Amino acid sequence: MDAFVLESWHWWALGLISVVIEGMLVTGWFASLAVAALIVGFLLSLHPAFGWHVQVGACALLTIIFHFVGGKLFFRKKEAEAGPTLHEKVRDIMGRDFELQMPILNNYSELEINGTTWQLKGRDQKEGTRVRVIGLDGDVLVVAPVIAQVQDPSLK
């Protein structure tokens, strides 16, 4: 006779507790555990002869399956909707020229590029000056003034 007996209500309780924990932590693992526990509890109510080791193994296996399948279905979708990362945004504006919307004073300013406000670092410049993004210092764009090059027509 088995001294340790798991009944279907144990699994339903674990499922509900997991839902509460998932609501607080939002990891995905507890949501997967909740679904797995509820399924094991339902199956146990239909066929109560499963031993505790089969129940725990089934719950563990289902949790892992639901976590990775659910992660691929739901989290990839969110990543696609999130738009470009900060790294991708920086890569896209590196080397580009922009007109200052505000002067650079005491080596710092701000500039809005594609809906994102960036901090700028560079030599003091007047508003309207064309600057080129030449680097990144932490999360601050390093800029330098664009020097207009006069082309000599005789060099062509």
C-alpha positions in Angstrom: 0.0 0.0 0.0 1.3 3.4 -1.0 1.7 5.8 2.0 1.7 8.8 -0.2 -1.5 9.3 -2.2 -2.1 12.2 -4.5 -5.7 13.0 -5.4 -7.2 15.1 -8.2 -7.9 18.0 -5.8 -4.2 18.2 -5.0 -3.5 18.9 -8.7 -6.3 21.4 -9.0 -5.1 23.3 -5.9 -1.5 23.3 -7.4 -3.0 24.6 -10.7 -4.8 27.5 -8.9 -1.8 28.4 -6.7 0.4 28.4 -9.9 -2.0 30.8 -11.6 -1.7 33.2 -8.6 2.1 33.0 -8.6 2.2 33.5 -12.4 0.0 36.6 -11.9 2.6 38.0 -9.6 5.8 36.9 -11.3 4.9 36.6 -15.0 7.6 34.1 -15.9 5.6 31.7 -18.1 6.8 28.6 -16.0 3.9 28.9 -13.5 1.3 29.3 -16.3 2.7 26.1 -17.8 2.7 24.3 -14.5 -0.9 25.5 -13.9 -2.1 24.0 -17.2 -0.2 20.8 -16.6 -1.5 20.4 -13.1 -5.1 20.9 -14.1 -4.7 18.4 -16.9 -3.2 15.8 -14.5 -5.9 16.5 -12.0 -8.6 15.9 -14.7 -7.0 12.7 -15.9 -6.6 11.5 -12.4 -10.3 12.1 -11.8 -11.1 9.9 -14.8 -8.5 7.2 -14.0 -7.6 7.3 -10.2 -5.2 4.3 -10.4 -2.2 6.3 -11.6 0.6 6.2 -9.0 2.1 9.4 -7.6 5.3 8.9 -9.6 3.4 8.7 -12.9 1.4 11.8 -11.9 4.5 13.9 -11.0 6.3 12.7 -14.1 3.4 13.6 -16.3 3.0 17.0 -14.7 6.7 17.7 -15.2 6.8 16.6 -18.8 3.6 18.6 -19.6 5.0 21.7 -17.9 8.1 21.6 -20.0 6.2 21.0 -23.2 3.7 23.7 -22.5 6.4 26.2 -21.6 8.4 25.8 -24.7 5.4 25.5 -27.1 3.7 28.4 -25.4 6.9 30.4 -25.5 7.3 29.9 -29.2 3.6 30.8 -29.9 3.2 33.8 -27.7 6.6 35.4 -27.1 7.8 35.3 -30.7 4.7 37.2 -31.6 5.4 39.9 -29.0 9.0 40.2 -30.1 7.9 40.8 -33.7 5.4 43.5 -32.6 8.0 45.2 -30.3 9.8 46.9 -33.2 13.5 47.5 -33.5 15.8 47.2 -30.5 18.0 50.0 -29.3 21.0 48.3 -30.8 19.2 48.2 -34.2 18.2 51.9 -33.9 21.7 52.9 -33.1 23.1 50.9 -36.0 20.6 52.6 -38.4 21.5 56.2 -37.4 25.3 55.7 -37.1 27.1 57.8 -39.7 23.9 59.7 -40.7 23.7 63.5 -40.8 21.0 65.4 -38.9 20.1 69.1 -38.3 20.2 70.2 -34.7 16.8 71.1 -33.4 18.4 72.6 -30.2 21.9 74.0 -29.8 24.6 71.9 -28.2 25.5 73.7 -25.0 28.2 72.6 -22.5 28.8 69.6 -24.9 25.2 68.2 -24.5 21.9 68.5 -26.2 18.9 66.4 -27.4 17.7 65.4 -30.8 14.5 63.6 -31.9 15.2 60.9 -34.5 12.3 58.8 -35.9 10.2 59.4 -32.8 13.0 58.7 -30.3 14.6 61.5 -28.3 18.4 60.9 -28.1 20.9 62.7 -25.9 23.8 64.2 -27.9 27.4 64.8 -26.9 29.7 67.0 -29.0 31.3 70.4 -29.3 29.0 73.3 -28.7 27.0 74.1 -31.9 24.2 76.4 -32.9 20.7 75.2 -33.6 20.3 74.3 -37.3 23.9 73.1 -37.6 24.3 69.8 -39.5 25.9 67.1 -37.4 27.0 63.5 -38.1 26.6 60.7 -35.6 30.1 59.4 -35.2 29.9 57.2 -32.1 28.1 56.1 -29.0 29.1 56.8 -25.4 26.9 54.6 -23.2 23.5 55.6 -24.5 24.5 59.1 -25.7 25.1 59.7 -29.4 28.5 61.4 -30.1 28.2 63.9 -32.9 30.5 66.1 -34.9 29.7 69.0 -37.2 29.4 68.2 -40.9 31.9 70.4 -42.8 30.5 71.4 -46.2 33.0 70.4 -48.9 33.3 72.7 -51.8 34.1 70.7 -55.0 36.4 72.3 -57.5 34.9 71.8 -61.0 38.3 71.6 -62.5 39.0 68.3 -60.6 36.4 66.4 -62.6 
